[in-house]
Amino acid sequence: MPDTTVKFENARFIITMDPQRRIIANGFVIVQGQRILQVGKVDELAEVQADRVVDATDMVITPGFVNGHMHISYAHATRGIFPDDLGSAYLPNVFKLQAIMTEEEEYNTSLLAITELLKNGTTTFMDPGSTKYIDRCLDAYRQAGCRIITGTHVTDKPGPLGLPVSTTADAIETVESTIKKFDGQLDGRVSAWAMPFAPSMCTDELLTACKRLADQYGTGMTLHYNNGQNYVDATLNESGLRPTQYLEKLGILGDNLTLAHMLGQDESEVEVLASTGTRAVVVPTAAVKGGAGMTNTGLLPEMLDAGMAVGLATDAGNNSNLVETNRAMYLIAVLYKDARQDSKTIPAETALEMATIQGAEALGLDAEVGSLEVGKKADLVLYDTRNVEWQTLFNPVNNLVYNADGRSVHLVMVDGKIVVEDHKPLFVDEWALIQKVQGIGEDMLARIGLSFPPRWPIV
């Protein structure tokens, strides 16, 4: 069957995120098969026979957004149950719930999370290892048509979160078998990475083996990297080095490692990360809700100034409670302005780069996605500017970063296939899925005997 050709024409603006960062007024995009065939102004449009023409009048077309750290498999089933002040008891309860999920429960909960991501314009995301039944959840990835990085997180040292602890040999075997089985699935939309959970819960042997496997199979590796003062002090006492310098000594750092959260580093660590090409993802939504002091202990402006590739993420739907990359982009554009008392810090353009092309670079995917360029994969979003939050419209970057959100996402395409249109997912009965996951959450809480009633009475 020949490739389908789709033409998007008469767009009010196309924010290309190409190397020149062109914004095309009155533009068009032509997609053939999985890839972008042409991008330009309507008056430059060559005659191309299209199987479908989409009228993009009053639309802003952007690349699909990238979410670099998003636990999709469990959170939506019990979203919103945890009180703000749960503190250190939060994560053990999260993983207690995650541990009891069945294959079918995880499939449906993952599909709901993916539905929300796609409806709000996020087309590429990483689930950092919390999916237990990747075989079954692959059906959700196939059904939704998303682009995902997955894997199995492993630990071989006990920690405070209640995660399963494997032998080092078993953990290494799990990582290798996961990469071999899933990397490149679904016509390349699925990537599988090495995912040791965090340095504090993994032996040096496991960390170095995971890095070796990532190198061997040409894939990536990720770590949760939120370093509290106790961990920094312990690493200094044991090795004489700060955590990042210790990872460098082990040979863990490099351009196929993506560190998530990025709290608790100092400027000497930023220098080491930049010099080794190590990538990062920051998670403002989770940090501010958890009171993590992101702007005190997170050196995002310094990382960007050092030339690091830094992307955006939202974490789980029961952590930050939101998974919308648009809102993470807004937060990252305003938080450091206030903290540094400098309105030039993290301008809107930088925030948008972190959500698109730089976010793709942070996941090693920038050759394929993150911008609207000829030859790249056709992952794109149409925002409907006829919504009030877009008005008035003169600078589409400012409007996108500071005004807009997922309410105005009209159409989403991934890999050349339209998956959301007229604000509705085309791959699932959304309301039926919502009801199903509500029932799953109620059943899970009953099975485990867990309850966090609201502080105010429900009568």
N, C-alpha and C positions, 0 to 999 in steps of 0.2 A: 504494500500500500504506500503510495507517495506521501511525503510529508505534507501536513496541513499548513496552509498559510493564513495568518491572521493579521489584519491591518488595523491599527489604532490611529485614527486620524482626527485632526482639528483640536488636538490637546491645547489647553490654554498655556500650560507650561510643561516642559519635560526637564526634570532635574536629573541630568545624566550621571553625575559623579564620575565622569571620565577624567583623564589626567589634566585637562584644561578646566574642569569643573563647569562645563558649559550648561547654561540654562536656556533651553530652546523655547521661544514663544511661538504659538501657532504651529505646533510640531506634529510629527507622526512617528510611529514605530511599526516596523513590519517584522513579524516573527514567522520563521519557516521551520517547521518541526520543533526541535527543542531549543533553537538558537535564534538570536537576533540577526536579522538579515540587513535591515537598514534603519537608521535614525536620522532625522533631519527636520527641516522646515517644510511645511506643506507645499510651498511654491517650488521646492526642489524635488518633490516626489516623482520618482520614475514610475512608469506604468508597470505595475505588478499585479498579476491576476491573483486575487485573494479568495480563499474559500469562505472567509467571513470578514466583514468590515464592522468594526466597533466605533461608534461615534463617541469621541472623547471630548466633545465640546464642554467647556467649563470644568474639565478635569485637570488635575495635576498628576503626572505620571512620575513615579519614583522607582528605583530598584526595590526589590523585596528587602525587608529589614532582616537583620541578623541578630539572633539572641544567643550569646555564647555560653550560657550556663543556666539551664532551666530544667529542674526535676519535673518531668511531665507525667510520671507513671503512677503516682500515688496521691498527690496532694489534693486534687480536685474532689476526691471522695469525701474528705472531711474538712473542706475549706472553711476558714473563718471560725473554727471552734476554739482556738487557743486565745486566752486572755493576753493582753499586752505585757503583763508583768510576770509571765511564766518563767522567764530567765533561763537558767541552765537546764531546767526540766523540759524545755521545749523539744530539743532534738531527740533525746531518748524516747519521748512519747511519739514523735514522728516516726522513728524507725521501728518502734513497737507495732504501730499500725501498718507500716509498710511490710513488715515481716509476715503478717497473716493474710496478705492479699492472695487470692487465687488467680490463676491464669486469666479467667474470663473477666474477673473484676479489674485486673490490671489493663487488659485490652480496652475495656469500655472507659475507664478513667483516663487512660492515655489518649484515646480518641477524642474525649471531651476537651482535654488540654490542648491538643493539636488544633481542634476546631476553633478554639478561642484565639490561639496564636495566628492562624491563617486569616480568620475574619478581621483581625486587627492589623494585617499587613506584614506579619513576620513569616518569612518563607523558609529560612534556614535557622536551625537551632541545634544546640548540643544538650543532650541528656547525659549528665556526668556520672553515669554508671549505676543509677539506682533502679533501673528496670530489671526485674528478676526473670521475666519470661520473654526474652527478646524474640524468640521464635513466634510466639503468639502475637506480640505487639508489632511484629513486622507486617502483619495483616492490617493493622491500623495505619502504619506508614504507607502501605500500598494503597489503601482505600482513600486516604486523604491526599496523597500525592505530594507530601512534604519532602523537604531536604533535611536530613538529620544526621548528626554524629552521635553514635551510641557506644556502649561498652558495658563492662561489668566492673564496678568498683570493688577493690580487694584491700584487705588489711591482714597483716600477720603479727600485729602487736595489739594487745588489749587497749581500749580507749574508753572514754566516758560516755560514748553515744549508744552503746549496746549493739554495734555492728557485728556481724559474724566475723570471727577470727579464724583464718585458715593457716595451715602450715605454709611456709614460704614456697615449697615446691608446688603445692596445690594451687596457691595463688598465681604463680607464674604460669602454670598449665592452663588455668582459667583464662588469663589474659590472652595467651597465645591462641587458644582454641576459639575464643570470641572474635579475635581479629581475623583469623583464617576463615571462619564461617560467615561473617557478616560484612566485612569490608568490601565495598563495591556492589552490594546488593541493589536491587530495584533500579537497574540501568545506571548505577553510579550515584543515585540519590542518597544512599546510605553509606556512611563511612563508619568504621569501627576503630577505636583508639585504645591504647593502654590507659587504664584509669586506677592507679593506686590512690586511695582516698585522700590521704594527707601525709606529709612527712612524719608527723608525730605518731602516726599509727602504722607505719611501715618500716621494716628494717632496711638498712643500707642495701642489703642483698636484693630485696624485692624492688626497691627504687631503681637500682642499676640494671636489673633484669628487664624491668618495664621499659626503660630507656633503650636498652639494646633491642627489644622486640619492636619498638616504634621505628628505630633505625632500620632494622632488618626488613620490615614489611612496608616501609615507605609510608607510614601513617603518622599519627600524632600521639601525644601524651598530655594528660591534664592532671592537675592537683588542686585540691582545695588549699588555699594559701592565705589563711587569715591568722596571722601570728600574734597571739597575745603576749604580754610582757613576760609571763611565767615561762612560755615556750622559748622566747628569745633568750631569757636568762639561763635556762637549762642548757640550751645549745651552746651558749658562750662558755658556761662552766665545763661542759663535757668536751668541747672541741677547740675552744679559744676563738671560734668564728661565729659570726652572725649566721642565721639560717640560710640566707641566699649564698653567702660565700661558702658555706658547707656544701650546699647542693652543687656549686661550681666545682669544688674539690672532688666530689663524687663523679663528676662528668654528666650530671643530669641536665644542666642548662643547655639551651640551643634553640634553633629556629623551628623545631617540631614540638616544643613544649609550650603549653598555654597554662598560665597560672591564674586561678580564679579568686576573686574577692580583693586580693592585694592590699591588705591592711597590715600595719605593723612593721613596715620596712623603713630603713633610713636611706639617706641619699647615697651612701656608699653602695648599698644594695641595688639601687636604681642604676648606678654606673655599671655594675657587673651584669645586670640583666640586659641593658642596652648593648654592651660590648659583645655579648654572646648571641644576640639576636632573639633572645627569649621573648615570648609574646604574653599578653595579659588580657584579662577581662575584668571589668569592675562592675559592681552590682549595687547601684545606689538605692534601689527600691528596698532591698533587704537590709542594707546598712542603716538607713534612716529609721525604718520601722523598728529595728532591733536596738537602736541607740548605740550603734557601734563606734560613733565618733569618726566617721569616714573622713571628714575634712581635717581632723586632727592627726590621724594615723595613716591616711592614704595620700600618697604623693602623686596624684594623677597629673597635675601640671608639669611636674618634674619628669615623669615618665614620657609625656608627650614631647617636652622640650629635648629629651635625650634621643628622640627618634624611635621610640618603641611603638610597635603596633598594639593598640589597646582597643578592645571592643567593649560592648555593653551587654548586660544581662539583667534578668529579673529574679532569678532563683525560683523557688517553688511557690505554687499557689496557696500554700498554707504557711509561708514564711513572710514574704513581702505582701502576700495576698493578691498581688496583681502580676500579670504576665505580659503586659502590653509594652512593647519596646518603645513606642511613641512616648509614653509617660516616663520611662527611664531616661530617654533622650532629653526630655524637658528638665528632669531633676539634675542630670549631669551638667546641663548648661547653666543652672542657677546656683547650685550648691557652693561651688568654689568661688563664684563671684562674691557671695556673701561672706564666706569664710576668710577669703583673702582681702576683702574690702576693695575689690578691683573689678570693675564691670568688664574689663577686657579679658578676664580669665575664662577660658573655655567658651569661645564665641559660638553662636548658633551653627556656623559652618563646621566647626570642629565636632560638635555634638552629632551633627548629621553624618559626618564621616565615620564616627565611631559606630553609628547604627547601620552603616552600609558598607562602603568599600574598606574602611579600616577594620571594621568588625569582621569582614570576610578575610582580611589579611591575618587577623589574630587567630583565625581557624585554619589558615593555610589554603583558603578557597578563593582568593582574590583573582586568580587567573580565570575563574569560571563565573563567579557571581559578585554582587556588590556594586555594580555599575551597569549602565545601559550603553553597551558598546557592541559594534558589529562583531559577531562571532562568539559572544558570550552566551551563557545559558539564559533563556528567556524567563527570568524571575522578576516580575514587576507588579506594581500596585497602582491602581487608579483611585485618587481621592476626589470626591465630589465637592467642589468648592461652592456649590449652591447652598451648603449648610451655613448657618449663621456663624459658627466658630471660625470660618475662613474669611470672614468679611471685616474690614475691606481688604482687598488683595492687591498689593504692589510688589512686595518682596516675598516670593513663595517660600524661601528658606526660613525666614523669620516666622511666617504663618505656620509652616509645618512643625517647627520646633516648639514654638511658644503658644500657639493657638490650638492646633489641630490634635485630634486623637482618633482612635479607632472607629468612632461613630461615623466618620465620613468616608471610610474605606468602602468603595463601591465595587471594585473588581480586583481579584488577585489571580495572577498566573504564576505557575511554577513549572519549570522545565517545558514551557510551551503549552501547558494545559491549563485552561481556566478552571479554578477550583472554588472560587467565590464570585458570585455575580449578583448585582442589586442587593448587596449586603447579606446575602444568604449563601451558606455553604452548599455546594452542589453534590457532595459526596455522602451526606448523612441527613437523617431526619433529626434536626437539632433538638427539638423539644422532647421527642421520645428518648433521645440519648440523655438529656438532662434529667428526666424523671428516673431513668434507669440508674444513673450514677447517684442520685439522691438516695435511692433505696439501698444501693451498695454501701454508701457511707453509714446509713442508719444501722445496717446489719453488722458492719465492721465494729462500730462503737459498742453495739450490744455484745458481740462475741468476745471482745476484750475487756468489757466492763469499764469503759472509759467515758467520763462525762465532765464537761466544763460548761455548766449552765451560764447563761447571760447574767450579768450583774443586776440588771433590771428585770422585774418580774414579767413573764409572758402569761397573760390571763386569758 
